[in-house]
Amino acid sequence: MKHVKALAVKGIMTLVFLYVILGFGFGLSFWDVFVITVVLGAISYLGDILILPKITNMMATVADLAIAFFLVWLLGMALAPIAPGTMAGAAAISAIAIAVGEYFFHIYLAKLGIGSDRLSTSSS
């Protein structure tokens, strides 16, 4: 049940960030943003479960930033008629917003007992 709750929090957080940036800011449809959210959420949550316990929150956040950038950029180009350079800018803005949210999400995971125990006492 902890994983369902954590996935719901992550999904809502990601969907809101991406829809504000990609939907309102760059004109992607809700469906396109939803697809990107599901793919990004599934891949990054696996990282949260498998990799986060072995590294620090800051390292995991940087990894999330990179994953978010490349997935949003590639999926955005595949789904929307936006120039690659424009989509790269949208992906960079999205990745930064997601990384900020992920930093706090990792702390939340530690409080749920998922991920690194180091996060509950140290934020870096």
Number of C-alpha atoms within 10 A of each C-alpha: 6 11 13 9 12 17 15 13 14 20 19 13 17 25 22 16 20 27 22 16 19 24 17 12 11 16 16 20 14 15 12 18 26 17 15 22 25 14 13 21 21 14 15 21 18 11 17 23 15 12 17 26 18 15 14 18 25 17 15 23 24 17 17 24 22 17 18 26 24 16 18 26 23 16 18 24 17 12 15 15 11 16 10 14 11 13 22 19 14 21 26 19 16 23 26 18 17 24 23 14 16 26 19 15 20 25 23 17 23 19 15 14 12 18 24 22 17 17 22 16 10 10 13 14
